[in-house]
């Protein structure tokens, strides 16, 4: 068990062994950054279940990040890059006097998160690249596909999961996937589902 300061942010996924750039401007999270830098440079990224509330309930599972890069701006804001260490399960939220929220976290069930994952099967890698291309074309995104093809499996899976504009619940399912292969399979399914769903909505709007 460990005490962990948390940054509840919907749609911003941090995965173990991945990087997440952040721009910090709210006073409570500026205070959290100062506190983290004075201690162990760790914060927990976790998604809110309902981003519309001032103090939303949280999902059970998040990811601990270490501040790998840090830039303090003149106006008090921060630019930083988090390096994902391990996922954690929230045991309980702590009653604290700080403006930022803190929890008791347990990451014992995620001991394998720091290890390099097994490579994807060739068919799954091909499915992932194909669905990513189809989704990007449907959304009108300009992508350097030659650079994408050079990414290793882990970077590709986590990169697509991070940048795809999925809803919070979908993003949470990707975070909670047991391994990279399961996450890749989910990404393929979600890319296909959202592409087809949005296409159906466009067709319906045209016919009305």
MOWO-V512117 format. One record per helix or strand. SS is the DSSP state (a for helix, b for strand). FROM is the first residue (numbers start at 1). TO is the last residue. If there is no record, write none. Layout:
# MOWO-V512117
ss->SS from->FROM to->TO
ss->SS from->FROM to->TO
This chain:
# MOWO-V512117
ss->b from->2 to->8
ss->b from->19 to->24
ss->a from->27 to->38
ss->b from->42 to->46
ss->b from->48 to->48
ss->b from->58 to->58
ss->b from->61 to->72
ss->b from->78 to->93
ss->b from->102 to->106
ss->a from->108 to->114
ss->a from->122 to->139
ss->a from->145 to->149
ss->a from->153 to->163
ss->a from->168 to->176
ss->a from->180 to->207
